[in-house]
Amino acid sequence: MKKNLILAFSCMMLLSSCGGQPSSSEAPLSEDASSVATESSSASEAYDFKWVTPTGAPTLAFYDEGNNDNWVSASNPAEVVVPSFAANSYDAIVFDGVSGLNLMTKNAKAANYKLARWINNLGFYVVSLKHTKEELTSWNPSWTIDAFVKTGNCARVLMDLAKNSWNYGDISSQTTFETGLDAVVSNVPTNGYDFFVLADPAYTTLKGKLGDKLHDIYNLNEEWAHYHNGMAIPSAGLFVNAAKYEAHTAAYTEFLNKTDDRLTALVEQPQKAADALKEYAKDARHVSSDGTLIKFGFASTMAEKLPVLQKTNKFGFLKKGAVADNKAVANEFSKALGGKEFASSMFLA
């Protein structure tokens, strides 16, 4: 039976998380539950900085914050992270960058955030247990796809390439869009779809387990770059609460600087992140029964693999200074998908 593809956002954003439950059961904060501890913005202010992210690759930008209860991560970003924009309470939100900007454009309640950083350009893939790349000389209308977050960059790129580059036409009716990457990952063993859309590190993990049984159909990043003059697919973005930024500039500056340092380390000294993950995993409460690091949403074995994978920056992290113009990245990608440009006011100066 034909199934509708369910996309769950986070293609941010997303690592190979293994658990089906959010790593935190906390719902988006209400404005009354603000994290503000003081109104001072001096360098010595005591401020309870709170942020929310999807599980998966973007969590590595906070590799040494696993024990910080002020950080909420969720494997179902469409249900936890997305509503946080309108709730307007978290100090910072990590989400698919362009999707977050689109949310802010359409929902006035979400417009109090500004994009402050691009975190990574993550790898996205189409794979199959049933078909090989050689079979795709044309598209069979009976084929089904399991993908994630319909409004995310990964899903939008897939739809655009299928229609405008591969000449498959509109495949949205054959696609099931999950609310998160975890749902797609859990469906792969059942082999209930013809094709699955994955993001790293889930793709790398499953490829390691299934080997040649998991056929590579498309590397979406390579396909997109081929048809768009080398353009990258921007992935996770870091958004800051504009009002709170003004009131607590010192706390925000410290948070952003530390994030920059971690992103740089992920590219230049990934062993630092690996060591932090190993330290986090020492507490049995942080590891689920299937070996998943609960806060991060990927297998504890990632700590051993990360230094090797990051020799080539497998997860596309953007170290300090790698992006000269946040707005230009967003607008170039948006226009390539037929969207509008975003206003300068939506980006942190």
C-alpha positions in Angstrom: 0.0 0.0 0.0 1.3 3.4 -0.9 2.3 5.4 2.1 2.6 9.2 2.5 6.1 10.3 3.4 6.3 11.9 6.8 9.1 14.4 7.2 10.1 15.5 10.7 12.2 18.4 10.8 15.5 18.3 12.0 17.2 17.0 9.1 19.4 19.8 11.4 19.5 18.5 12.1 20.0 15.3 13.1 22.4 12.5 14.1 21.8 8.8 14.2 19.8 8.9 17.4 18.6 5.5 18.5 15.9 6.1 21.1 12.4 6.9 20.0 11.8 9.2 23.0 12.9 12.8 23.5 16.1 12.9 25.5 14.2 15.3 27.8 10.5 15.2 28.6 10.4 19.0 29.2 7.9 20.9 27.1 8.7 24.3 25.7 8.9 26.8 28.5 6.2 29.3 29.0 7.2 33.0 29.3 6.5 32.8 33.0 9.1 30.1 33.3 11.8 32.4 32.0 15.4 31.5 32.6 16.3 35.0 33.6 18.0 35.1 37.0 19.1 38.7 37.0 18.5 41.8 35.0 22.2 42.8 35.0 24.2 42.4 31.8 27.5 42.8 33.4 30.3 40.2 32.8 29.8 38.9 36.3 26.0 38.3 36.0 24.6 35.1 37.3 22.3 33.9 34.5 20.6 30.6 34.0 21.0 30.2 30.2 18.5 27.7 28.7 18.5 26.3 25.2 16.8 23.6 23.2 18.0 21.5 20.3 17.1 18.4 18.3 19.2 15.3 19.1 21.7 14.2 16.5 24.7 15.9 14.9 24.0 19.4 16.1 24.3 18.3 19.8 28.0 17.9 19.2 28.2 21.7 19.2 27.6 21.2 23.0 29.7 18.1 23.5 30.8 19.2 27.0 27.4 20.3 28.2 25.8 16.9 28.6 25.3 17.3 32.4 23.8 20.8 32.0 20.1 20.5 32.9 19.4 23.9 31.3 19.9 22.2 27.9 16.9 20.3 26.5 17.3 18.0 23.6 14.6 16.2 21.7 14.4 13.4 19.2 11.0 14.8 17.9 11.9 18.4 17.0 8.7 19.0 15.2 6.9 18.6 18.5 9.4 20.1 20.9 11.8 22.5 19.2 9.4 24.1 16.6 6.8 25.2 19.3 9.7 26.8 21.2 9.9 29.6 18.7 6.4 30.9 19.4 6.7 30.1 23.2 9.5 32.8 23.1 11.1 31.6 26.4 14.3 29.8 25.6 17.4 31.9 25.4 18.6 30.0 22.3 17.2 27.4 19.9 19.0 25.1 17.5 17.0 24.1 14.5 17.2 23.8 10.7 18.3 27.3 9.9 16.3 28.2 6.8 13.2 26.4 8.3 13.6 28.4 11.4 13.7 31.6 9.4 10.6 30.6 7.5 8.8 30.0 10.8 9.8 33.4 12.0 8.4 35.0 8.8 5.1 33.2 9.0 4.5 33.5 12.8 4.8 36.9 14.5 5.1 35.1 17.9 8.3 33.4 16.6 9.8 36.6 15.3 11.7 37.5 18.5 14.6 35.2 17.5 17.6 36.0 15.3 19.9 33.6 13.6 23.3 34.0 15.2 25.3 31.1 13.8 25.3 28.3 11.2 26.4 25.1 13.0 27.0 22.7 10.1 26.3 21.6 6.6 25.1 18.0 7.3 25.2 15.1 5.0 21.8 13.8 3.6 21.3 10.5 1.8 18.7 8.4 0.0 19.2 4.7 0.5 17.3 1.5 -0.1 17.3 -2.2 0.9 15.2 -3.1 -2.1 16.6 -1.2 -5.1 20.0 -0.1 -6.5 20.9 3.1 -8.2 21.0 1.4 -11.6 17.2 0.8 -11.4 16.4 4.5 -11.3 16.4 5.1 -15.0 12.9 6.4 -14.4 10.6 6.8 -11.4 8.0 4.2 -10.6 4.8 5.8 -9.2 4.2 2.8 -6.9 7.5 3.4 -5.0 7.4 4.8 -1.5 9.8 7.0 0.5 10.2 7.5 4.2 11.7 10.9 5.0 11.7 13.4 7.8 10.5 16.9 8.6 8.5 18.1 5.7 9.6 21.8 6.1 13.2 20.9 6.7 16.0 21.6 4.2 16.6 17.9 3.5 13.0 17.3 2.5 12.8 20.4 0.4 16.0 19.6 -1.4 14.7 16.1 -2.1 11.5 17.4 -3.6 13.2 20.0 -5.7 15.8 17.6 -7.1 13.2 15.0 -7.9 11.1 17.5 -9.8 13.6 19.8 -11.4 16.8 17.9 -11.8 16.0 14.1 -11.9 12.8 14.6 -13.9 10.8 12.3 -11.6 8.0 14.9 -11.1 6.2 15.6 -7.8 6.9 12.7 -5.5 5.4 14.2 -2.4 2.3 12.0 -2.5 4.6 8.9 -2.3 6.6 10.3 0.6 5.9 9.9 4.3 7.2 12.8 6.3 8.1 11.7 9.8 8.4 14.2 12.7 12.0 13.3 13.2 14.9 11.3 11.9 14.6 8.7 14.6 11.3 7.5 13.2 13.0 6.9 9.8 15.9 5.1 11.4 13.6 2.8 13.3 11.7 2.0 10.1 14.7 0.9 8.1 14.9 -2.7 9.6 11.3 -3.3 8.7 12.0 -2.5 5.1 8.5 -1.2 4.7 9.5 1.5 2.2 11.3 1.4 -1.1 13.6 4.3 -0.1 14.7 6.0 3.1 16.1 9.5 3.6 18.8 9.7 6.3 21.1 12.2 7.7 24.5 11.7 9.3 25.5 10.3 11.6 22.5 7.9 11.4 23.5 7.1 7.8 27.1 6.3 8.8 25.9 4.1 11.7 23.4 2.1 9.6 25.9 1.7 6.8 28.3 0.3 9.3 25.7 -2.2 10.5 24.1 -3.2 7.2 27.1 -2.8 4.8 26.3 -3.5 1.2 22.7 -4.5 2.0 22.0 -0.8 2.4 22.3 0.5 -1.2 23.4 4.1 -1.7 20.9 5.8 -4.1 21.7 9.5 -3.8 24.1 11.7 -1.8 21.8 14.7 -1.7 24.6 17.1 -0.9 26.5 16.1 -4.0 23.4 16.2 -6.2 22.5 19.6 -5.0 26.0 20.9 -5.5 26.1 19.4 -9.0 22.9 21.2 -10.1 23.5 24.4 -8.2 27.1 25.5 -8.9 28.7 23.9 -5.9 26.2 25.3 -3.4 26.1 23.6 0.1 22.9 22.6 1.9 22.9 24.7 5.1 21.7 22.7 8.0 21.5 23.6 11.7 21.3 27.2 12.8 21.6 28.7 16.2 18.9 31.3 17.0 19.0 33.7 20.0 16.2 35.4 21.8 16.6 39.0 20.7 15.0 40.6 23.8 17.0 38.6 26.2 20.1 39.1 24.2 19.7 42.9 24.8 19.1 42.4 28.5 21.9 39.9 29.1 24.5 40.6 26.4 27.4 39.3 28.5 25.8 35.9 29.1 24.9 35.6 25.4 28.4 36.6 24.4 29.9 34.0 26.6 27.5 31.3 25.3 28.3 32.2 21.6 32.0 32.3 22.2 32.0 28.9 23.8 29.9 27.5 21.0 32.4 28.9 18.5 35.3 27.3 20.4 33.5 23.9 20.4 32.7 24.1 16.7 36.4 25.0 15.9 37.5 22.0 18.1 35.2 19.7 16.2 37.1 20.5 13.0 40.6 20.9 14.4 40.7 18.9 17.6 37.8 16.4 17.6 39.5 14.3 20.3 38.3 17.0 22.8 34.7 16.2 21.9 35.3 12.4 22.0 36.8 12.7 25.5 33.8 14.7 26.7 31.4 12.1 25.3 33.3 9.3 27.0 33.1 11.2 30.3 29.4 11.7 29.9 28.9 8.0 29.2 30.6 7.0 32.5 27.3 7.7 34.3 25.0 4.8 33.5 22.0 7.1 33.8 23.1 8.9 30.6 23.1 5.8 28.5 19.9 4.0 27.4 19.5 0.2 27.3 20.4 0.2 23.6 23.6 2.1 24.1 22.3 5.5 23.1 23.7 8.6 24.7 20.5 10.1 25.9 21.3 13.8 25.7 22.9 13.5 22.3 20.7 10.8 20.6 23.5 8.7 19.1 25.3 5.6 20.0 28.0 5.7 22.7 30.4 4.2 20.2 30.5 7.6 18.5 33.0 8.7 21.1 35.5 6.2 19.6 34.6 6.9 16.0 34.4 10.7 16.1 38.2 11.5 15.8 38.5 9.4 12.7 35.2 10.7 11.1 36.1 14.3 11.8 39.5 14.0 10.1 37.5 14.9 7.0 34.9 16.9 8.9 32.3 14.2 8.1 29.5 16.1 9.9 30.2 19.4 8.2 30.8 21.6 11.2 31.5 25.2 10.6 34.3 26.5 12.7 34.7 30.1 13.7 35.1 32.4 10.7 34.0 29.7 8.2 30.8 31.7 7.4 31.4 35.3 6.4 27.7 36.3 5.9 24.9 34.4 7.7 22.3 36.2 5.7 23.9 35.5 2.3 24.0 31.8 3.0 20.3 31.7 3.9 19.1 33.9 1.0 21.2 32.0 -1.6 19.7 28.7 -0.5 16.1 30.1 -0.2 16.2 31.6 -3.7 17.5 28.3 -5.1 14.4 26.7 -3.8 12.1 29.4 -5.2 11.7 31.2 -1.8 12.0 34.8 -0.8 15.0 36.6 0.7 15.0 37.1 4.5 15.3 40.5 6.1 18.5 41.7 7.7 16.5 42.1 11.0 16.3 38.3 11.2 20.0 37.9 11.8 22.1 38.8 14.7 24.4 41.7 13.8 
